[in-house]
């Protein structure tokens, strides 16, 4: 009886540890990254991309994304416990040790780079490593120094587009760069909304966001509007590689509507910087991205 109880406790502890490691990977963000990789691979070479190519790119990126998220939490372990939105993460909540997180980050990074190199391409592996370096070694340390960390973070956040493209074409074509631009510019209104809503937490944690350096929020509003306008200039050129007038028309109408749907709450946030307009902008950003990617993929 005692042996069974002990075995049950070990099993529960193991399952708990597994859940904590999964939590360490920021699963919701990682899932969106992997979907982006898959769509980017297909869009870069419609009709030519193969399922194995896309799946291999997704697997390799999964490991790199997991490592990036874990390593980010490792670097920010002393500030995460100061913010209400991050205080329950595995490290500040003492669910995992620093050594466990560091080892997990190292193993998954090595696995991701090796897998991309062996199963996808050298270019994909280089892009994967570049993404990790930008996110962990550049963006994360910059968060305590300058609000321009958001720019670097946006570059790192858009890099999965290029990894997906490299998996199916082994080079980066016009379509891929425009798609990269969409994801790059999309992040600014999205992050400005978050930065405003959690500006007090960021300030308490000594994280330098634009809403902290400019407490009025006006600069973050202008940045949101400017990048929302830029979305038109990277979304619409994607129509060039779409075949068939009807598909092109559908894409133009839907992408223009989505960009406008994103611009309007950005303008509202600029006009009145408050939690309500920030939440509406954040909601619009969450709606925009999956709808745009579905439209782009379906119109190919």
N, C-alpha and C positions, 0 to 999 in steps of 0.2 A: 504493500500500500504506500509506504514511504517512498519507494523507488518511483512509483507512478506519479506521485505528487511532485517529486523533484523533476521528473521528466517533463511534466506539464509546465512547471515554472520555467524550465530552460527553453521550452518551445515558445512560451509567451514572451520571454525576454528576446529570443531570436526574432520573432515576428515584429516586436516593437522596434528593435534595431533596424530591421528592414524598412519599416515605415518611416523611420527617421532619416535613413539614407535616401529614400525616395523623395521625402520632403526637401532634402538638401538640394535636389536637382531643380527646384522650382517647376514642378511638373506642368502646370498650366501654361507657363511661358514656353517651356521646352516643347510641348505638343504643338503650339502655334509655330515655333521655329521649324519643326520637322515638316509640318504641312507646307510651309513656305518653301522649304528645300525641294519637296516633291513637285510642287506647282512650277517652281522656277526651272527645274530640270525639264519638265514637259514643255513649257512655254519656249525655252531656248531652242528646242528642236522638235516641234510638233510633227508627228508622223514618223519620226526617226528615233526618238528616245525609247529605250526599252525598259521594261519593268525591273529587271535585275539592276540596271544602271541606277535607277531612281532609288530602289530599296537599299543598295549599297551606300549611296550618298546619305540616305536617311540614317542608316545604322552608324556610319562614321561620325556624322554630325551629332547624333544622340550622345555619344560618348564625350565629344568636345563640349557640347552644351552643358552636360552634367558636370564636367570638370570646371567649366567657367563659373557656373552657379555656385558650386561648392567652394571654389577658390575665392570667389567674391565674398562669400559669407565668412571665410577664414580671415581674410584681410580686414573685414569690417566687424569682426567679432566684438570689438570694444565699444563700438558705437551703436550696434544693432539693439542692444538692451535698453538704450535710451529712448528709442522710438516705439510708440505703441504698435505700429504696423509691422515691426520686425522683432519685437521683444520675445515672441513665441517661437522664433526660429530655433532649430536644433542646438546651436551653440550657446546663444544667450539664455536659453531655457535649460541648459545643462543636460540635454538629452544625448549629446555626443561630445567627445573630447576634441580638443584642437588637433591632437595627433591623428585621430581617426579621420577627421575631415581633410587634413593635409594629405594623408596617404590615399584616401579615396580620390581626391582631386588629381594627384599625380598618376595613379593607375588609370583612371578614365581618360586623362589627357594622352598618355602613352598609347592606350588602346585605340583612341579615336584617330590620332595621327597615323599610326601604323596601319589601321584598317583602310583609311583613305588612300594611303600610299600604295598598299598592296592590291586593293580591290577596286579602286576608282581611278585615280591618276595622280601624278606628282603635283600638278597644278591644284587639284582639290585639296591635297595634303598641305600645301603651302598656304592656301587660303584659309584652311581650318586653323593652322597654327597662328596665322596673322590675326584671325578673329579672336583667338584666345589671348594673345599678347595685348591687343588693343583693349580688350575688355578688362582683363585682370591686372595687367602691369601698367597700363596707361590710364584708362578711364577711372578705375577704382581709386587709385592714389590721388588723381586730380580732383576728386569730389571734396577733398578737404582744403583745396587750394584756390580753385577758380570755377565759376559757373560754366565756363566753356567746356567742362567735362561732358556736358550734354552733347556737344558736337561730336566728340570722339565716341561717346556711347552710341550715338545715332549711326556712325559709320560701322561700328562693331555690330550693331543690331541689324544692319542691312546686309552684312557680309554673307549670311546663309543663301541669299539670292545667287551670289557668284559661285558658291560651292555647288549648288544644284546645277547651275549652267555648266560648270566645268565637268560635272559628272557625265553629261550627255553630249557635250560638244568638244570638250577639251580646249576650249578657248572662250573668250568673253565677247559675245556679239552685241550689236546695238540694242536688241530686244532686252538682253540681260542688264545692260547698264541703265536703261530707262526704268526697268522694274526695280533695280537697285535704288534709283532716285526716288521712286514712289515710296518705298519703305523708309528711306532716309528722311525725306521731308515729313512723312506721316508721323514720325516719332515726336516732332517738336510740339505741336499742339497737344498731343497725348501727354507728354511729360510736363508741359507747362501747367496743365490742369492738375496733375498729381502734385507737382511742386507747390502749387497754390494751396491745395487742400491740406497738405502736410507741412506747410512752411514753418510752423512752430516746432514741429518735431525735428525738421532738418536743422533749424537754428540751434536747438538744444543740443543736437548731436554734432555741432560744428561742421556740418556738411554745407558747402557753399553752392547754393542754387540761386538762380536768377531772382526768385521770389524772396530770397533772403538778403541779397545785396541791394535789391530794389524793393523795399517793403510795400510800395504803392502797387506793385504788380503791373505797372504800365508797360515796362519793357518786355515782360513775359507775354503780355497781350499783343504787342506789336510783332514779336517773334512768332507767335501762334498764327496771326493773320498773314504775315509775310510768307511763311512756309505753307500755309493752306492755299495761298494763291499760286505758289510754285508748283503745287500738286497738279494743276491743270497742264503745266508745261512738260511734265514727265509722264503723266497718264495718257494724254491724247496721242503723242507720237507712237505709242505702242500699237496703234491701228495699222501702221505701215505693213507689218508682217502678217496681218489677218487677211485671209483670202475670202472673196465673195462680198459683194456690195451690201447684202442684207446683214451679214455678220458684222461688217464694218460699221454700219449704221447703228445696229443694236449696241455695239461696244461704245461708240461715241455718245449716244444718248444716255446710257447707263453710267458711264464713267464721268461724264459731265455733271449728271445729277448727283452722283456720290460726292464729287469734289465740292459742289455747291452746298450739299448737306453738311460737309465738313467746314466750309468757310463761314457759313451763317452763325453757328455757335462760337466760332473763333472770334467773329466780330462782336457778338454779344458779350463774350468774356472780356474783350478789350474795352468795351463801353462801360461795363459794370463788373469789376473784379470782385467776385464773392463766391462763396462755396456753391451756391445754386448754379451759377453760370459755368463754374469749373466742372461740376458734376455732369451737366448737360454736354459739355465739350468732351469730357472723358467718355461718356456714353456714345457720342457720335463717332469717336475714334474707334471704339470697340466694334461698332456696327460697320464702319467703312471698310476695314481691312479684309475680313472674310468675304464680304459681298463683292469687293473689287477683284479679289483673287479668283473667286468662282466665275465672275463675268469674263475675266481675261482667259481663263482656261477653257471655258465653254465656247468662246468665240473663235478659238483657233481652228 
